[in-house]
């Protein structure tokens, strides 16, 4: 009934193998307020490689120098998966995508254009004939650069299927190796989507010779089911994102489609190459770097996905696990929290533990991580794998350029207004102090930081969660703010919620200003600036 | 393509109408750490009635005096929907269910027993023949008390379908009015579940004369799709929960299935009676009372469900809304945040605003809410509908019995250990002080509270979120702790995060001790105590 977490053997028949195309770094990163830097994107891509995904859509290189740089770095440094860059059908987009991905041993260009009349008329403001011409030229250009080219007719599920089929036939004719059918607005249903694939195969039999792909959004809660319906109808690539992040309600959740395919192999005989034991860790990393929490009742990776509350269910699981469990928590890596260090653990023990967790940390970064580790080990009895992940992630959030927290003092009481004094180091290296009262101690700190930085910003979101259970747990604060007309987020980790808040705020401020500086550079590429980060 | 939020006319053909059976208060409440009191359950049930659900499964009366009381209160006070109580096939269960729901003008008893061999063998440790006998006796008994009786063959999707069909036929024969086919462990797929219904109809044609129902769990991310497949195959009742909460990965999400049925009426011609503009508020209320956050990319009610980040998408929506939106945010009530009060608003304005929000608050509760409102209006420029919801919810959290926060003083700094002094009032009415240092100011407060209350507890979860955007937003803290061998949660709302934390902690402590006291009472009903809150 389940292969219990084992990846398929390499001998698996290609026809039974579903490729996992991860778009966490492209469509996922299009969620409001996510501002990953290049280092974080490379780190996530390395984790995706450990997870065993087949394709990483690393970004959309034309849209900004930052995106271009991140895609290039991933292409240079991440081994295993195909590295894919997104491009509209414009010549400059495809050149930029190739320029960024060409460093990978397995590059792919993914180009797209809408085939729905609603998009053609209102957004592209062009004609069906022009769309056909653009698709032909783009795939031909991409193929002249790269052997592996994916084509997407955007908004296909709301488009005339005969016209979409014509455009797909053109793409295959020009050498596309993968054809993806996006449900861009999350509108289709499993029954309708399956029918769409069946009709496409009838209209364009040559589609059987390329890889068909699904890309589904979750606006009506059907992204996983629609992806699965597409696979049952013949698609052999699923575009998905970790924790299901992405535009609006997000994309098909990677962990859900992977575990669905694995757990119900009995009915369809298909599987992916994913190492499912890496799912929980990948989910935590993406949640932490993006500041997007996973709700407790999220399938596969939510805190309660394997928890049994009711007496009857607990009773049943104790008598026989399978009475209420169709998967084992160890299959998705929820048992990985076994590494424990203490205040007497040394630098080698820390590096070994980090290596076990998949973090390659050396030199200055190791020294920095070790110093934070010692500070925290002084306060906490045990430092677990989850704590180590949080500490390392926190260190990755340090910016060489930007603001840093120096120190703070706060007095708070239910009987008078709270008061804060804060010092930060400015990008110039000098220290600046601010002082304020506020509605609460966090507000007082935030206002004091604004005064110290001599800047105005608007707080948009503020969340705190505990990294592990227990009284001495590390607190992880995520701040999202608007500064310099840009949304940016920052995280901070500490056993002290006020310190974590101050760190997170200072980092969000740095991210916002770094983003603003980058955008200034971008305004040179005028076309890209007008349509920042699009996609199917 | 969409009926844009309008509920169907009362003239809608019954065959085209899908009943919404809400189990937030039964299966939803079985999520770890949720501890709703009777007042909160009644408030949620009243909101569900405003939302226009057809059936409210209010609880499982045999399992505890608290559950019995809550179901009775809902049956007495909530008008409109059918009020349903859950019962195993045991005689005492059915008597207890009837005892609690009989005050409703539209009572329903829901009884269940497993039909899968894995449950029959390992958990019930009985025989198929015995299961048939129990089902027959239970439905007959329930029908002797109540005209409306629902029967569920638990774990049906993993059971032998011929045997399940036999048991369903018995239930119909004894007068069951609704037959529900639970996917208890979230194992089935849309294709398989649809086939299950088709075969059931073949085996038991008389099922066409009763209402068939779906009850799906989300372990593989398919709860909504499976429910929809069941409806397309003939079911006309969907069991679901607000925000998709429930055992493990939870139940089918109410808001997703409702908006799927409404938005894609073009393909199936079905609809529900739900007033979709109440969805957002219902989601917020359930999230707040349960302490279960909704992730930003959750379909329909997540913060980003209607947000457009990419340039191409924003550009498209500005040119023509439908290029990237299949629903309008106003359809689900996301435009409701228009009520704004200020520090000069009076008691009448507050009561009117609360009435508009659906809260009936009078007398002492209004005075208390008004006092909190004035305190907050002194600190915040504007008090919005979202703030009012939070304040009223916070007031509902006050316990007459239990601990209350009197005052606190905290000093925190990055340069020395934080220190807290806290005073609480004990259940006896006397004030008690505690003093402590900690790893952070929140930890110091929590330890000081434990000292003041002279009790030990273990912190399990700690989260903070902002009620609205902006610097002066209210912070809402949720604490989950284990005390007296029981998980309990508490919420606190304030512009001061330390105050909100202290309030939340003190309330969680009160809830844990109240629960412990109640459980002592429960140990009288020995059988119920051994299997606390089960269900399909």
Interface residues (C-beta under 8 A of the other chain):
Chain A: X30 X31 X32 X63 X118 X119 X122 X123 X155 X184 X185 X186 X187 X189 X190 X191 X192 X218 X219 X220 X221 X222 X224 X225 X226 X228 X229 X232 X243 X244 X245 X246 X247 X248 X249 X250 X253 X256 X257 X259 X260 X263 X264 X267 X292 X293 X294 X295 X296 X297 X298 X299 X300 X302 X303 X304 X305 X306 X307 X308 X309 X310 X311 X312 X313 X315 X316 X319 X320 X322 X323 X324 X325 X326 X327 X379 X380 X405 X407 X408 X409 X410 X411 X412 X413 X414 X415 X418 X439 X440 X441 X442 X443 X446 X447 X458 X459 X460 X461 X462 X463 X464 X465 X466 X469 X470 X471 X472 X473 X475 X494 X495 X496 X497 X498 X499 X502 X530 X531 X532 X533 X534 X535
Chain B: X30 X31 X32 X63 X118 X119 X122 X123 X155 X184 X185 X186 X187 X189 X190 X191 X192 X218 X219 X220 X221 X222 X224 X225 X226 X228 X229 X232 X243 X244 X245 X246 X247 X248 X249 X250 X253 X256 X257 X259 X260 X263 X264 X267 X292 X293 X294 X295 X296 X297 X298 X299 X300 X302 X303 X304 X305 X306 X307 X308 X309 X310 X311 X312 X313 X315 X316 X319 X320 X322 X323 X324 X325 X326 X327 X379 X380 X405 X407 X408 X409 X410 X411 X412 X413 X414 X415 X418 X439 X440 X441 X442 X443 X446 X447 X458 X459 X460 X461 X462 X463 X464 X465 X466 X469 X470 X471 X472 X473 X475 X494 X495 X496 X497 X498 X499 X502 X530 X531 X532 X533 X534 X535
